[in-house]
């Protein structure tokens, strides 16, 4: 193990080297060293700085539209007791994200057939909270996911980001058609994240049971439950949140 005796020796720290070469991050780390910070503290700073830089890039690429950049816990209106419970569960999940990104616990917002009740709002609130914590996050709607995986040779970078990003939000699962090729791609993404303990936030207009029906595929041999493996992995470690009520968008009119 190399002994760090001067700020020039910081280059021997992997975390320091990963920062922008000779840029602001390394200058700040060197300043911490001059002020007497421990090597562990400097490593921690470098990791946090790197994550913030990555998160800034993901904020640009996270698919947070102008409207949904404003979707936070503070702007959520829990106009029923059930929605208050949903808000509290989402907040608790967000607060535990540093641990959750290590253990891979998922969260699913079920609509039970209701629309406009805040499922997407809460999912995006988690995404915004994660980005504020410098946790790289990617948000996709299932229709966009279909586009990303159906042209994988063209969009390998997009697909790789769905696999590797520490937190993935999939909005409106079940709105896409359950074709075999799509199930194969969906299985690949969720299985990889399951094996790597990477959490996924999911919203669905229906319920888990309805989703299982959605992924029943007709074949020459009959109807096959091709989504079984997907939901086995999603639900092994999961928080399920019921989000029902009157359409919020219509309530405002």
C-alpha positions in Angstrom: 0.0 0.0 0.0 1.4 3.4 -1.0 1.8 5.9 1.8 0.4 9.4 0.9 2.9 11.8 2.3 2.3 14.8 0.0 -0.5 16.1 -2.2 1.6 15.0 -5.2 1.1 11.4 -3.9 -2.7 11.7 -4.2 -2.2 10.5 -7.8 -1.7 7.1 -6.4 -5.4 7.0 -5.2 -7.6 5.5 -7.8 -10.5 7.7 -6.7 -8.4 10.8 -7.2 -7.2 9.7 -10.6 -10.7 9.1 -11.8 -11.5 12.8 -11.3 -11.0 15.4 -14.1 -7.2 15.4 -14.7 -5.8 18.6 -13.0 -9.3 20.0 -12.9 -11.6 21.4 -10.1 -12.2 18.1 -8.5 -8.5 17.3 -8.0 -7.8 20.8 -6.8 -10.5 20.5 -4.2 -9.2 17.1 -3.1 -5.7 18.5 -2.8 -7.0 21.4 -0.7 -8.6 19.0 1.7 -5.2 17.2 2.0 -3.5 20.5 2.8 -6.1 21.2 5.5 -5.3 17.9 7.1 -8.2 15.7 6.0 -7.8 12.0 6.4 -7.1 9.8 3.3 -10.5 8.1 3.9 -12.2 11.5 3.9 -10.4 12.4 0.7 -11.4 9.1 -0.9 -15.0 9.8 0.2 -14.9 13.3 -1.3 -13.5 12.0 -4.6 -16.3 9.4 -4.9 -18.9 11.9 -4.1 -17.5 14.4 -6.6 -17.3 11.8 -9.3 -20.9 10.7 -8.6 -22.1 14.3 -8.8 -20.4 14.8 -12.2 -22.0 11.6 -13.4 -25.4 12.6 -11.9 -25.2 16.0 -13.8 -24.8 14.1 -17.0 -27.6 11.8 -16.1 -29.8 14.8 -15.3 -29.3 15.8 -18.9 -30.0 12.2 -20.1 -32.5 11.0 -17.5 -35.5 11.8 -19.7 -36.9 14.2 -17.1 -39.1 16.5 -19.2 -39.6 20.1 -18.0 -42.9 19.1 -16.4 -41.5 16.2 -14.5 -38.4 18.0 -13.3 -40.8 19.7 -10.9 -42.3 16.4 -9.6 -41.0 16.3 -6.1 -42.4 15.0 -2.8 -43.1 18.6 -1.8 -45.3 19.2 -4.9 -47.3 16.0 -4.4 -50.9 16.6 -3.3 -52.0 13.6 -1.1 -55.7 14.4 -1.2 -56.7 11.1 0.4 -55.4 9.0 3.2 -54.3 6.3 0.8 -52.3 8.8 -1.2 -50.7 10.1 2.1 -49.6 6.5 2.8 -48.3 6.2 -0.7 -46.3 9.4 -0.3 -44.8 8.3 3.0 -43.8 4.9 1.5 -42.1 6.7 -1.5 -40.3 9.1 0.8 -39.1 6.3 3.0 -37.8 4.4 0.0 -36.0 7.5 -1.3 -34.4 8.2 2.1 -33.0 4.6 2.1 -31.6 4.9 -1.5 -27.9 4.7 -0.4 -28.6 1.3 1.1 -31.2 0.3 -1.6 -28.7 0.9 -4.4 -26.6 -1.8 -2.7 -29.3 -4.4 -1.9 -31.5 -3.9 -5.0 -34.9 -3.5 -3.4 -37.5 -2.5 -6.1 -40.6 -0.4 -5.6 -43.8 -0.7 -7.7 -46.6 1.8 -7.8 -49.9 0.0 -8.7 -52.9 2.0 -10.1 -55.6 -0.7 -9.9 -57.0 0.8 -13.1 -56.9 4.4 -12.0 -55.2 7.1 -13.9 -54.0 10.5 -12.8 -53.5 9.6 -9.2 -49.8 10.4 -8.9 -48.0 7.1 -9.7 -45.6 8.8 -12.1 -45.3 11.9 -9.9 -44.0 9.7 -7.0 -41.7 7.7 -9.3 -40.2 10.9 -10.6 -40.0 12.4 -7.1 -37.8 9.4 -6.2 -35.7 10.0 -9.4 -35.3 13.7 -8.5 -34.4 12.8 -4.9 -31.8 10.3 -6.1 -30.2 12.8 -8.5 -30.0 15.3 -5.7 -28.1 12.6 -3.8 -25.8 12.3 -6.8 -27.1 8.8 -7.5 -27.1 8.4 -11.3 -30.7 7.7 -12.5 -32.4 6.9 -15.8 -36.1 7.3 -16.5 -37.9 5.6 -19.4 -41.5 5.2 -20.4 -42.2 1.7 -21.7 -43.0 3.1 -25.2 -39.5 4.6 -25.2 -38.1 1.4 -23.8 -39.6 -0.5 -26.8 -37.8 2.0 -29.1 -34.5 1.6 -27.3 -34.5 -2.2 -27.3 -36.0 -2.8 -30.7 -33.1 -1.0 -32.4 -30.4 -2.3 -30.1 -27.7 -2.3 -32.8 -28.4 1.5 -33.2 -28.9 2.3 -29.5 -26.4 0.1 -27.6 -25.5 3.0 -25.5 -29.1 3.6 -24.4 -29.6 -0.1 -23.6 -26.3 -0.3 -21.7 -27.4 2.7 -19.6 -30.6 0.8 -18.6 -28.5 -2.1 -17.5 -25.8 -0.3 -15.6 -27.5 2.8 -14.1 -27.7 2.6 -10.3 -31.4 3.5 -10.3 -33.8 2.8 -13.2 -37.4 4.1 -13.4 -39.7 2.3 -15.8 -43.0 4.2 -16.2 -46.2 2.6 -17.4 -45.1 -1.0 -17.5 -47.8 -3.0 -19.2 -48.6 -0.4 -21.8 -46.3 -2.1 -24.4 -47.3 -5.2 -26.3 -46.1 -8.5 -24.9 -44.3 -9.8 -27.9 -41.7 -12.5 -27.4 -38.8 -10.3 -28.6 -39.8 -7.6 -26.1 -40.1 -10.1 -23.2 -36.7 -11.4 -24.1 -35.2 -7.9 -23.9 -37.2 -6.9 -20.8 -36.1 -10.1 -19.1 -32.5 -9.4 -20.0 -32.6 -5.9 -18.5 -34.4 -6.9 -15.3 -32.4 -10.1 -14.9 -29.1 -8.2 -15.2 -30.3 -5.6 -12.6 -31.6 -8.4 -10.3 -28.2 -10.2 -10.4 -26.3 -7.0 -9.9 -28.6 -5.9 -7.0 -29.6 -2.7 -8.9 -33.1 -1.3 -7.9 -35.8 -0.5 -10.3 -38.8 1.8 -9.7 -41.9 0.7 -11.7 -45.3 2.3 -12.3 -48.2 0.4 -13.8 -51.8 1.5 -14.4 -52.9 -2.0 -13.3 -51.7 -4.5 -10.6 -49.0 -7.1 -10.5 -51.6 -9.8 -11.2 -52.9 -7.8 -14.2 -49.3 -7.5 -15.5 -48.9 -11.3 -15.3 -52.0 -11.6 -17.5 -50.6 -9.0 -19.9 -47.5 -11.1 -20.4 -49.3 -14.3 -21.2 -48.2 -15.0 -24.8 -50.1 -17.1 -27.3 -48.0 -19.6 -29.1 -48.6 -22.7 -31.3 -48.3 -24.7 -28.1 -50.9 -22.7 -26.3 -50.7 -19.8 -23.9 -47.4 -19.5 -22.1 -46.6 -17.3 -19.1 -43.5 -15.7 -20.5 -43.5 -13.0 -17.9 -43.2 -15.4 -14.9 -39.4 -15.1 -14.7 -39.6 -11.3 -15.0 -42.0 -10.9 -12.1 -40.3 -13.5 -10.0 -37.2 -11.2 -10.1 -39.0 -8.0 -9.7 -41.0 -9.2 -6.6 -38.3 -11.1 -4.7 -37.4 -7.9 -2.9 -40.0 -5.2 -3.5 -42.1 -2.5 -1.9 -45.6 -2.4 -3.4 -47.5 0.9 -3.2 -51.2 1.2 -4.0 -52.0 4.5 -5.7 -55.8 4.9 -6.2 -58.2 7.8 -6.4 -59.8 10.4 -8.5 -57.9 11.7 -11.6 -55.9 14.6 -10.2 -55.7 16.3 -13.5 -59.5 16.4 -13.7 -59.9 17.5 -10.1 -58.0 20.7 -10.9 -60.6 21.7 -13.6 
